[in-house]
Amino acid sequence: MTTYAVEVVYRGIFQRTLSRNICRGIVLAAHKGGKIGTAFGRYGDSPERNGIPAKYFAVVADDQLELEESLAKYEPKEVDVTICVDDTLCKGVESWAWYGLQPINALTKEGGALLVTSKQAADALLEDIHRKGMPYRLAIVSGPASFSGLWVYKDDHTDVRILGALARVCPGLVSMEAYEQVIQEIWSNEAKVRSARRSYDQTRVRPVEPAEGNTSVPFSFTKPGWTQMREALTIVGVPQGAGFRGGQGGFQPARSEVFKKFSTRTMRPIVNFQTCTKCTLCWLQCPDSCFDVTPDGRYDANLEACCGCGVCADVCPVADCVTMVNEAHFNDNSSQYDWFQRDKDGYLRWLTETVAQQKGEQRSHGFHHWGQYKEEIAAAAAASEAGHDN
């Protein structure tokens, strides 16, 4: 008897429909192969808020008894395949404060697979993915993050392409033929069947050794035991804050030590301190108080506190002074202001190049302009029919 478990790590609201379709496809295809399965979302510590990492699970077993036995717990403690549908989540998942930062491969079992939707190469992703300490496999479905969410479904074939790749990385779970039958029955779309088959044929799997990956230790916290709890309900006030980086000038607000928020981010703001007019709007409008006031009156985003909402870029009145940039460009949360102070010319060269590169990319949380999805889907369909990756 064999039980398989798959988790889909996605961004709440933005990718809910996508993750649900993937897990539903797994379970229905399992029935085609004479197995039994179930799919469910996990929101106990991952409320479905915009961008907050959340999970869907699919569990498949040979018979009903085995399935019930495997589900006699809150969720799978390890999975055969982790599917990550937004490659910025490869940096780790802070689904809720008390867990700290969970590596994207935390539940992936030894010899299992991490399947990522990304335009990056495997070696680039491994700069973000924390070391597992045991061998596993990394596979990539070539494509950008699909923001297929609660209210808008972007049918760009990402769901079926992942199912095709899943048949390649975990053939014992469900056969490619079963996935093809289910895709045809659900969508009645031969193009989606071809997309799944092409993904199966093109997916390449890279073995990952225990010593490969990001060497940093994910932050974590020790939760108080019941004997350490205060009596009655108390809400501890947040201190006012003090000078910039502990100095006399500027201002740095006090922040929660246990809720970092940066894993929520798919894009981050970068600031041109040279053109900043010190208008205060980014600082005043930021809903998470993530800007620190520098001694010279500029505003440095604290990138551990920034959730990437983009309000600062929207309210800034100076062109290209605050620009939202794809999170995949960065490997840490270092201070931009510190870099600007050390090497103004080098920082400004980097900023100019990065802003220009970002303007050539498209990454949005839902609609960027009316008709955007229709345009993108038409372009993706043309590329698919021509035999190119989406």
N, C-alpha and C positions, 0 to 999 in steps of 0.2 A: 504494500500500500504506500502511496506517495502523495504528499500534500505540497503544493506550491503556493508561495505568497509573493505578491507584487505590490509595491507601494508607488504611488505617483505623487511627487512633491510639486506643488503648484502655488501660484500666487492667488490668494483669496479674492473672490469676485471676478478678477480679470481672466482667470483661466479655469473657472469652475466647470463650465460646459465641456471644455476640452478634456479635463481629467475624468469627468463622469463618463464621457463617451468611450474613452480608452478602457476603463474598467468594465463598463457594460459590454464592450466588444470582446474582452477577454472571457467573461463569464458565458456569454452566448456561444462563443466559439468552442468553449470547453464542453458545452452540452452536445455540440456536433460530434465531438470525439468520444462521447459516452461517459464523460465525467460530470461532476456537479460542482458548482461554485457559487460564490456570493460576493457582492461588492458593497462597500460602505465608506462614508466619509468619517474623518476623525476631527472633531471640533472641540473636544473637551478642553484642550489647552491651546487651540488654534481657532479663535472665532473668525468667521469669514468677514474680514474687513479688507478694504482696498489695499492689495499688495502684501498683506500679512501672510507669511508662508503657512500653508495648510496641506492636508494629505487626504488622498483616497487610497483605499486598499482593495485588492481583489485576491480572494483565496479560492483555490481550486483543489479538489480532492477526488479520489477514485470513487468514493461512495458517500452516502448521507451520514453514516455513523462517523466516518473519519473526519468529515467536514465539521460536524458538531463538536467533536473532540478538540479539533484545532482551534475552534472559536470560543472555547471555554476560558477565555481570557480577554482582557481589554482590547488588545491588538497584537499582531505578530511581533515577537521579540527579535526576529531576524527574517529577512526576505531574500528570495532567490534573485529578484531583480528590483533595483531602485530606478524609477524613471523620473528624470528631472526635466521639466518642460520649460525651464528658464535658466540658462547657463549662469546667470549671476548668482543663483542659489548654490552654485558649486562652492562658494566661499563659506558656506555654513548657514544653518537655519536657526534663528532665534524666534521660535514660534510663540513663545511667551516667556516672561522674564525669569521665572525660577529655574528653568533648565539651562540657562546660559546659552552658549553657541554649540549647536549640534552639528558635527560634520555631515555632509550630504550623504556619505556612505556609512553612517553610523549603524544602520540596520542591515546593510548588505552582508550576506554570509560569506564565509571563506569560499573562494572559487565562484562566487556569484557575479552578477553583472551590474554595472552602473550605465544606464542608457540616457544620453543627454541630447537634447535638441540644441544645436549650436552651429555657428559658422566658424568657430575656433578649431584649431588642430588639437589633437590629444595632449601633446606636450604643453601647450598653452593652458589647457584646462587643468592639468596636473599641478600647475603653479598655484592654483586656488584650492584644489581638493586636498583635504588633510590626509596625512598618512593613515593607512588602515592598520598596519602592523601584521597583515596577512595578505596573501595574493588574492586578487579579484580581476575582473575584466572591465575594460572601458570601451563603450561603443558610442558612436555619434550619428545622429540623424541630422544631416546637413540642412540647416534652415534657421531663420530667425525665430525668436520667441513669438508665439502666436497668442495674442490677447483675445482669446475666445471665451467670453465671460458669461455672467449671469443674465445680462439683458441683450447682449449682442453676440451672435455666433458667427465667427469668421471661419467660413468653410474653405480653408486653404489646404485641406488634405493632411494637415499635421497629425490628426488622430489616426488615420489609416496608415500613414507612413510609419508611425511609431509601432502600430500593430505588426506591420511587416518586418520591421527591425527586431521586434520582440520574438518573432518566430525564428529568427536567425540566432539570437543570443541565448534563447531558452527553448530549444526545440521540444523538450520533454513536456512542456506546459501545454501547448496547443500547436497543431500543425499549421503550416501556411495555407493548405487547402481549406481547413476549417475557417480560418480568418477570411479567406476569399468568399466563401459561401455566406458568412454572416454580413460582410460588407455589402454584398449584392442584395441580400434580403432587406437590410436596414435602409440603404440609400438608393438602391436600384440605379447605380451609377457605375458604368464600366470604367470611367476615368479614375474613380477612386480605387477600384480593384487594381487597375494598372499601376497606380501610385504605390499601393501597398506591395505589389510584386516587385516593382523597381527598387523600393527601399530594401526589401529582403535580399535582392541580388547585389545591391551596392554597399550594404552595411559591412564595415570591417571592424573586427574586434581586436583591441590591443591589450595584451596581458599587462597587468600592473603589479610590480614586485612590492614587497612590504616596505622597502626603503624609499619608494618613490612617492612624491607628493609634497604638499606644504608642510614644513617642519614646525610651524608655530603651534602652540598648545591652545586649543579653544578655551575661552574664559568660561568659568563655571562658578556656582555659588553653593554654599552649604545652607540648606533650609533649617530654620529653628525647629527643634523638637517640641512636642506638646508641653513639656515642663518649662519651656522657655517662653511660652506665649504670655503676653500681657493679659491681665484680667480685663474683661469687658472689651468693647470695641473702641479702638483708638486709631486715629489717623495722624501720623507724625507730620508736622509741618515741614515744608522745604525751606532751607535757609535762603537768605536773600542773595548770597553770592558775594564776590569780592573783586579785587583787581585782576587784570589780565595775567594769567599764568602765575598767580600768587604775588604779582608785583603791585606797585602803588597806583600806576596809571591804568586807564581803560576799565573794563568791567567783564567779568565772567560769571554767568548765573550758575547757581548750584544745580546739579542734575542727579537723577537717580543712578545709583551705582550698579543696579541690577537689570535695568531695562535700557539696552543700548540703542535698539531700533534700526541699526544700519542694515540688517539683513532684509528689511522691508524694501530696500531701495533697488530699483532697476537702473536709475540714472542719478547722478550726483551733480551739484552745482560746482562750477569752477569760476573763480572771480578774477577779473582784471583789476588789480589794486591800483594800477597806473591811471585808469580812466574813472575810477570810483569818485563820485562827487560828495560822498559822505552824507547823502540825503536821508539816511536812516530807515528807508522804506523796507529793505530786506530784513533788518533787525526787528522792526516793529511788527511786520506782517507774518513772520515765521511762526507757525502754530506750535512748534516744538521748542522754541527758544534755543535754537542750535547755533546762533551767531554770537561770537565773542567780540566785544568792542576792544580794538587794539589801542595802545597808548597814543598812536597818531590819529585816532578817530576813524579807522577803517573797520571792516567787518569780516572776520575770519570764521568760516563755517566749521563747527566742531563735527567732524564727519563720523563720530561714533553716535552722536545724537540725531544726525540728519536722517530722515526717512525717505528723502528724495521726492517730496510732493511737488516741487517745482514752483511754489508760490513766489519764492524770491526772484526767480527769473521772470515771472509774469509781471511783478510790480516794479522791477528795476527800470528806470526811465532812460538809461544809457544803453545804446546798442552794443551787444556783445560784452557787456560788463559782467553780467551773470549768465552763464550758459549751462544748460543741462546736458551732461555727457554720459554716454553709455557706461555703466558700471564695469563692463568687461575690460575697459582700458586701465583699470587700477588694481593694484595688489595690496594696498594698505589704506589706512585712514589718516595718513600724515597731514600735518598742518600745511596748507598752501601758503599762508602768510609767512611761516618760518622759512620756506623755500624762497619766497620773494625777497625776504630780508637778506638771505645769504647770497643770492645770485639773481639779481633783478633781470639782467639780460637773458640768462638761461631760462628763467621762469617764463618770461614774456614770449620767447621763441617757442617754448613748449606749448604755451597757451594758444598762440596764434595757429600753430599747426593742428592742435587738437580740436579747436573750434571749427577750423576748415574741414577737417575730417568728419566731424560730427554732422556738419551740414550736408554731407553726402550720404549720410545714413538715415534710416527711418526707424524710429523706435518710439512707440506711443502707448499710452494707457487708454486704449479705446480709440475713439475717433479723433483724428487730427484735423480733418476737414470733411465736409459732407461729400460722400461718394468715395472716400479713401479706400475702404475695404473692397468696393466693387472694382476699383482700378487695380489694386494689388492682386486680387483674385484672378482677374483677367490676365495680368502679367505672369502670375504663377502657373496658370493653366497653359499659357503659351509655352513657357519654359518646360513644363512637364511633357507636353506633347512633342517638343523638340528633343526630349531625352536628357535635359539638363536638370541639375538639382534645383529644388525650390529655394 
